[in-house]
């Protein structure tokens, strides 16, 4: 009886953990900059913690890849931001609400961004 109770407790805990995990969507991303060689980061944040959300490094432009974004990030209160950075140039940032991001992705089949960088001090 005791082993059966321990097994049921373990199964209930595992089910609770698995149900709390958010599902993720694979998102195709293509980013080209002028000039090439810029570093790319992105972050997903809600309105209440937008400055606290960590930036996640993707790579260097030209970039083409797939990243996993939590499905729960596509709400109205969420913001998805991409930033490109290169020494000697001003950072460029593009933001969407989660809802805008999802609509554009469905319409285009990928997220494409081609910012032209501006030299700093000009």
WORA-V162071 format. One record per backbone hydrogen bond with DSSP energy under -1.0 kcal/mol. CO is the residue of the C=O (numbers start at 1). NH is the residue of the N-H. Records with the same first field share a line. If there is no record, write none. Layout:
CO=NH + NH
//
This chain:
1=5
2=6
3=7
4=8
5=9
6=10
7=11
8=12
9=13
10=14
11=15
12=16
13=17
14=18
15=19
16=20
23=71
25=69
27=67
28=111
29=65
30=113
31=63
34=117
38=61
39=85
40=58 + 59
41=83
42=56
43=81
45=79
46=49
49=53
56=42
59=40
61=37
63=31
65=29
67=27
69=25
70=73
71=74
75=78
77=47
78=98
79=45
80=96
81=43
82=94
83=41
84=92
85=39
86=89
88=120
92=84
94=82
96=80
97=101
98=102
99=103
100=104
101=105
102=106
103=107
104=108
105=109
111=30
113=32
115=34
118=90
119=122
//
